[in-house]
Amino acid sequence: MSETSEQYIQRMLALIGEQDPLAVQAQTAGKLSGLIDGLTTAQLTTRPSPERWSIAEIVAHFADTELALGWRVRLILAQNGAVLQNVDQDAWAAALDYAHQDSHVSLNTFRVLRDANLAILRSLPAQAWDNYGMHEQRGKETLSHIVRLYAAHDLNHLAQIEKIKG
């Protein structure tokens, strides 16, 4: 059974705890690089089970979710209260063929996008963190909340990769 949006949010918030989300996000690319360095194509592309993503698929997902984060941050800053469309990660994975993406290209894409997003986030005045979007499924989400969720998302997928690696 898949989890509800509320269950997902609670799981992510528990995962991030009191950690600084920007510090977590700043470390992710390096950790991800360390996890995939030296892995063979077979290690990167083998799924742990038919319904679970491979490491390559997770790394491609990192790149695309960072693109989505960047869009959401910019949209919220420019249009406080903007509607945030839900992302169907499985549809993106299929349409963009995550299974056959080069993990190092995905990592580099992620790194560039993350650096750009962090530069924006670090430059924000305090009041901007209260700007919000109206997520189609989850309702009102402040920029502060979204950034915490994405940092937890990082931790979640890094742990998945570690588990796959064994």
C-alpha positions in Angstrom: 0.0 0.0 0.0 1.4 3.4 -0.9 1.5 6.2 1.6 -0.7 9.2 1.6 0.6 12.7 1.1 0.3 13.4 4.9 2.1 10.2 5.7 4.9 11.1 3.3 5.2 14.6 4.8 5.4 13.2 8.3 8.0 10.6 7.3 10.1 13.2 5.6 9.9 15.7 8.5 10.9 12.9 11.0 13.8 12.1 8.7 15.1 15.7 8.6 14.4 16.4 12.3 16.2 19.5 13.4 18.9 19.4 10.8 19.6 22.6 8.8 18.0 21.9 5.4 20.4 24.1 3.5 23.4 22.3 5.1 21.9 18.9 4.2 21.3 20.1 0.6 24.8 21.5 0.3 26.3 18.1 1.2 24.1 15.9 -1.0 26.0 16.1 -4.3 29.2 15.2 -2.7 27.6 12.3 -0.9 25.9 11.1 -4.0 29.1 11.3 -5.9 30.9 9.2 -3.3 28.1 6.6 -3.4 28.2 6.1 -7.2 31.9 6.5 -7.8 33.5 3.2 -9.0 30.2 1.4 -9.5 29.8 -0.7 -12.7 27.0 -0.1 -15.1 25.4 -3.3 -13.8 25.5 -2.0 -10.2 24.0 1.3 -11.3 21.2 -0.1 -13.4 20.1 -3.3 -11.5 16.9 -2.8 -9.7 16.7 -4.3 -6.2 13.2 -5.6 -7.0 10.9 -5.0 -10.0 9.0 -2.3 -8.2 12.0 -0.4 -6.8 14.3 2.0 -8.7 17.9 1.3 -9.5 20.7 3.6 -8.4 20.8 5.1 -11.9 17.0 5.8 -11.7 17.4 7.4 -8.3 20.2 9.7 -9.5 18.2 10.7 -12.6 15.3 11.4 -10.2 17.6 13.6 -8.1 18.3 15.8 -11.2 14.7 16.1 -12.2 13.4 16.9 -8.7 16.0 19.6 -8.4 14.7 21.1 -11.6 11.2 21.0 -10.1 12.4 22.6 -6.8 14.1 25.4 -8.8 10.9 26.1 -10.7 8.8 26.0 -7.5 11.2 28.3 -5.6 11.2 30.8 -8.5 7.4 30.6 -8.9 6.7 31.2 -5.2 9.1 34.1 -5.0 7.6 35.8 -8.1 4.0 34.9 -7.4 3.3 34.3 -3.7 0.4 31.8 -3.5 1.0 30.3 -6.9 -0.5 26.9 -7.7 2.1 24.1 -7.6 1.4 21.3 -9.9 2.0 17.8 -8.6 4.8 15.8 -10.1 4.1 12.2 -11.1 7.6 10.8 -10.5 6.8 7.4 -12.1 5.5 9.1 -15.2 8.7 11.2 -15.4 10.9 8.2 -14.9 9.1 6.3 -17.7 8.9 9.2 -20.1 12.5 10.3 -19.5 13.8 6.8 -19.5 15.6 7.1 -16.1 16.6 3.4 -16.4 19.0 4.2 -19.2 20.4 7.6 -18.1 24.1 8.0 -17.5 24.4 8.4 -13.7 27.4 10.7 -14.0 25.5 13.0 -16.4 22.5 13.0 -14.0 24.8 13.7 -11.1 26.4 16.7 -12.9 23.0 18.0 -13.9 21.9 17.7 -10.3 25.0 19.4 -9.0 24.6 22.4 -11.3 20.9 22.8 -10.5 21.5 22.4 -6.8 24.3 25.0 -6.7 22.0 27.5 -8.5 19.1 26.8 -6.2 21.2 27.0 -3.1 22.6 30.4 -4.2 19.1 31.7 -4.5 17.9 30.2 -1.2 21.0 31.6 0.7 20.3 35.1 -0.6 16.7 35.3 0.5 15.6 37.8 3.1 13.9 36.2 6.2 10.4 37.2 5.2 10.6 35.4 1.8 10.7 32.0 3.6 7.0 32.6 4.5 6.1 32.9 0.8 4.0 29.9 -0.2 2.5 27.9 -3.0 -0.7 26.0 -3.2 0.2 22.4 -3.9 -2.5 20.5 -5.9 -2.5 17.6 -3.5 -0.9 18.9 -0.2 -2.4 22.4 0.0 -0.5 25.5 1.3 3.2 24.9 1.5 5.6 27.7 2.6 9.0 28.0 1.0 10.6 27.0 4.3 8.5 23.8 4.4 9.3 22.9 0.8 13.0 23.3 1.4 12.8 21.0 4.5 10.9 18.4 2.4 13.5 18.5 -0.3 16.3 18.1 2.1 14.6 15.1 3.7 14.0 13.8 0.2 17.8 13.9 -0.3 18.4 11.9 2.9 15.7 9.4 2.0 17.2 8.7 -1.4 20.8 8.6 -0.2 19.7 6.0 2.3 18.0 4.0 -0.5 21.2 4.0 -2.5 23.3 2.9 0.5 20.8 0.1 1.0 21.0 -1.0 -2.6 24.8 -1.0 -2.5 24.6 -3.3 0.5 
